[in-house]
Amino acid sequence: MKINYQLPLGDKLIDLNPLLGSNIKLEWTGSISCANCGSLTKKSWSQGFCWPCSQELASCDMCMMKPETCHFHLGTCREPKWGEENCFSEHIIYLANSSGVKVGITRNVPTRWIDQGAVSSLPILKVDTRLKSGEIETALKPFIADKTNWRKMLKNEVESVDLVVKRDELLAHISNVIEKTQAIILDEEVLNFEYPVLEYPTKIISLNFDKTPIIEGRLMGIKGQYLLLDSGVLNIRKFSGYNIKTNILT
C-alpha cells in the first residue's frame, strides 16, 4: 500500500507527496488553539488541548494510553456517552513492524499502523470492548514489545520479521486470556506499507517549534507522524493546535 499524506492547516488540506524535494518553511506564530474548544492556550496539553479540556475529555484520560485501566464500570468515566460509543465497540489487537515487531490495539485500521510508521502489520485478534483489548495486550507484554523505537523507525532500520509465525508463537502463550475475553482469532493477510521518502536520515535531529519557531528545510520524506527534512525531523502530531504559517520556497 502506497501512502499519501495531507497536512491540515486551518481549513485547508495540503497534499504533501507532490512536495517531496521542495524547500519548505514552517513558522509558528506564537499562538496555540485548543483542538476541542478553540480557545487560546499558552501550552498544549495531551497533544493539542487546553488544560481544562485535557482534564475533562475522556479521550485525554490515562485509560486511553492504558486500556487495561478502563474504569467505565466504576461509574467514573469522564464522558459516559463517549465511552459507550468508543470503548464498547470492536477493537483489533495487532502486530506491527515499525522498528521491530510490537503489539498494539486499535479501532482505526489501517490509520493506526501508518501513524506508527509500520512497514507491515497483521491483525491477530478481535474483541468487543477496549478493556478486553487492554487485558490481552497486557498478557502479551512479557513476550513482545509494545513501543516503537521512533529513531530506528525514521532511519528505516527495520528488522525483517515473519508476522504470521510471530502471531502463532504469541497466541500459544495466551490461550487462557483469549478464552476469558472471548476474543476472535483472525486469519488475515499481512499488510505492507510504502512511504513517500526520497532519503532516510542517518542521524536524527529532532525539530521543535517551542525552541525554534521557524523551521526550514528540504522535504525528504514523510513517515508516521513525521516530516523528514534535510535539517531534521518534525513530529507534526506533537504540535497539534499550533498556528503555523507555511511557505513552499521551491
Buried (B, 14 or more C-beta within 10 A) or exposed (E): EEBEBEBEEEEEEBEBBEBBEEBBEBBBEEEBBBBBEEEEBEEBBBBBBBBBBBEBBBBBBEBBEEBBEBBBEEEEBBBEEEBEEBBBEEBBBBBBBBBBBBBBBBBEBBEBBBBBBBBBBBBBBBBBBBBBBBBBBBBBEEEBBEEBBBBBBBBBEBEEBBBBEBBEEBBEEBEEBBEEBEBEEBEBEBBEBEBBBEEBBEEBEBBBBEEBBEBBBBBBBBBBBBBBBBBBBBBBEBBBBBBBEEEEEE
